[in-house]
């Protein structure tokens, strides 16, 4: 097994597409409700979407992990899921620090006497 560093941009792009797909699917109320409180559903959703995209990319030959056996696919899904989870954490950090957040506004409100 080897690592195809030329496919790095494909991997980063795929992680971004998976992140945007997961966020887009949350526009359906029942999915948003389930994923709002269930860590296991979020994990399953992340791994499942990454698995689908890893299988599709593997068929094109432009995956970051290339080789024989199941390990390239496993590593691709694992690293893709971790990258997507990192993007979700980054999104949540931005949402917490957003000026549209009432807690942020209350903390940073100007005191006018």
Number of C-alpha atoms within 10 A of each C-alpha: 10 10 13 13 12 11 15 15 12 15 22 15 12 20 24 16 16 22 22 15 13 18 12 11 12 16 11 9 10 11 13 14 12 14 17 12 10 10 11 11 14 16 13 13 15 22 20 14 19 25 19 13 18 22 14 13 18 17 9 8 12 16 26 23 22 18 12 10 9 8 13 20 21 14 15 23 22 16 15 26 24 16 19 24 18 14 16 16 12 12 11 12 11 11 13 14 12 13 13 10 11 11 13 14 13 10 8 10 9 8 5 4 3
